Amino acid sequence: MTGVLAACATAPTPHSRSYVEGQVAISNAEKMPVSTYGNQELTVARQRLEASRIASENGEAGLAEMLAIESIVSSDLAVAKTKAGVTAATNQQLQNQSNAMQQEMLRNNKVSK
């Protein structure tokens, strides 16, 4: 019985692999300009991870796992929205430049005639 108690006393932290993956996902998302495109999703990811920590501390492993996974998904969504937003902004900028070049070509064409 003493061996079992000693094993429990040295058990690793209650945070699961998913919890750690959630921390990594949030950290990676924070390295991107998510404030412009995915801020709401990153906020949800942080909230879910904190709720996961609390659930884990309260002995609710299943709930903690689910919340950690939701944190990962929300972080991934923040990253995806950010990438999509950056891509859309870049495309718009290129379209504007293309339109400006076409206008300039038309003006140059009219002047040379």
Residue pairs with C-beta under 8 A, 6 or more apart in sequence:
14 56
14 57
14 61
14 64
15 53
15 56
16 56
16 61
16 64
16 65
16 68
18 52
18 65
18 68
18 69
18 72
19 49
19 52
19 53
19 56
19 64
19 68
21 68
21 72
22 45
22 48
22 49
22 52
22 68
22 69
22 71
22 72
22 75
23 49
25 45
25 71
25 72
25 75
25 76
26 42
26 45
26 46
26 49
26 71
26 75
28 75
28 79
29 38
29 42
29 45
29 75
29 76
29 78
29 79
29 82
30 42
32 38
32 78
32 79
32 82
32 83
33 82
33 86
34 41
34 42
34 78
34 79
34 81
34 82
36 82
36 85
37 78
37 81
37 82
37 84
37 85
37 86
38 77
38 78
38 79
38 80
38 81
38 82
38 85
39 78
41 74
41 75
41 77
41 78
41 81
42 74
42 75
42 78
44 70
44 74
45 70
45 71
45 72
45 74
45 75
45 78
46 71
48 67
48 68
48 70
48 71
48 74
49 67
49 68
49 71
51 67
52 63
52 64
52 65
52 67
52 68
52 71
53 64
55 61
55 63
55 64
55 67
56 64
